Amino acid sequence: MSESLVAVVDDDALVRDAAASLIRSFGYRTAIYPSADAFLEAGDDAADCVLTDLQMPGRSGLELRQQLRERGSTVPVILMTAYPTPDLRARAAALDLVALLDKPVDPDLLSGALARAMG
């Protein structure tokens, strides 16, 4: 198993648990957080990569990425959404995300994004 830790940030417990299980099947360790604020409180050094949902109560996934940038964090971020739009893709590109994945997440695309994130 890899020593790399992926933080899964999603307000939906079923999605969070399913994503964490899939990521563990790829050989990574996982930590789960029910919100962007919960992850930020843990400290951005708590993970080697972040997989986050776009739409959550409180901070969105894009706001989480922006907050990490403002803190000077270089942790790679993968965003997932059930509502991809051209505008969202443009905003996501400006935030230097590893990937913007459509929900339901394709396991092969997630695996590739994690491999890119971990360098």
C-alpha positions in Angstrom: 0.0 0.0 0.0 1.1 3.5 -0.8 2.0 5.9 2.0 0.2 8.7 0.1 -2.9 9.9 1.8 -5.9 11.2 -0.1 -8.5 13.3 1.7 -12.0 12.8 0.5 -14.2 15.8 1.2 -17.9 15.4 0.5 -21.0 16.2 2.5 -22.8 13.0 1.3 -21.7 10.1 3.5 -22.5 7.5 0.9 -20.4 9.2 -1.8 -17.6 9.9 0.7 -17.4 6.3 1.8 -17.7 4.9 -1.8 -15.0 7.2 -3.1 -12.7 6.4 -0.1 -13.2 2.7 -0.8 -12.4 3.0 -4.4 -9.3 5.1 -3.7 -8.1 2.4 -1.2 -8.6 -0.2 -3.9 -6.0 1.8 -5.9 -3.5 1.4 -3.0 -3.8 4.8 -1.3 -4.6 5.6 2.3 -7.7 7.8 2.8 -9.1 10.2 5.3 -12.7 11.5 5.1 -14.1 14.9 5.9 -17.8 15.9 5.8 -17.0 19.5 4.7 -14.4 21.8 3.4 -14.2 23.5 6.8 -13.5 20.2 8.5 -10.6 19.5 6.2 -9.2 23.0 6.6 -9.4 22.7 10.4 -7.4 19.4 10.1 -4.7 21.4 8.3 -3.8 21.2 4.6 -0.7 19.1 5.5 -3.1 16.4 6.5 -3.2 15.0 2.9 -1.1 14.4 -0.2 -4.1 15.0 -2.4 -7.7 16.2 -2.0 -10.7 14.8 -3.8 -13.6 17.2 -3.2 -17.2 17.6 -4.3 -18.1 20.9 -5.8 -21.4 21.6 -4.1 -21.4 21.3 -0.4 -23.0 23.3 2.4 -20.6 26.0 3.6 -17.6 26.2 1.4 -17.8 24.7 -2.1 -15.0 22.6 -3.6 -13.8 25.6 -5.6 -13.8 27.8 -2.5 -11.8 25.1 -0.7 -9.2 25.1 -3.5 -9.1 28.9 -3.4 -8.6 28.9 0.4 -5.7 26.4 0.0 -4.1 28.6 -2.6 -4.4 31.7 -0.3 -2.7 29.7 2.5 0.2 28.9 0.1 -0.7 25.2 0.0 0.5 23.1 -2.9 -1.6 20.1 -2.1 -3.1 18.8 -5.4 -6.9 19.0 -5.7 -9.3 16.9 -7.8 -12.8 18.3 -8.1 -15.9 16.2 -8.8 -19.3 17.4 -9.8 -22.7 16.1 -11.0 -23.2 19.4 -12.8 -20.3 20.2 -15.2 -20.7 23.3 -17.2 -18.4 25.2 -19.6 -18.3 28.0 -17.1 -17.3 25.7 -14.3 -14.6 24.1 -16.4 -13.2 27.6 -17.1 -13.2 28.5 -13.4 -11.7 25.2 -12.5 -8.9 25.6 -15.0 -8.0 29.0 -13.5 -7.5 27.3 -10.1 -5.0 24.7 -11.4 -6.9 21.6 -10.5 -5.5 18.2 -11.3 -8.8 17.2 -12.8 -12.5 18.1 -12.9 -14.4 14.8 -12.9 -18.0 14.2 -13.6 -20.2 12.3 -11.1 -20.6 9.4 -11.1 -16.8 9.3 -11.2 -15.2 6.9 -13.7 -12.7 4.8 -11.8 -10.2 4.9 -14.6 -10.3 8.7 -14.8 -10.0 8.9 -11.0 -7.0 6.5 -11.0 -5.3 8.5 -13.6 -5.9 11.8 -11.9 -4.5 10.4 -8.6 -1.4 9.1 -10.4 -0.9 12.6 -11.9 -1.5 14.3 -8.5 1.1 12.0 -6.8 3.6 12.7 -9.5 
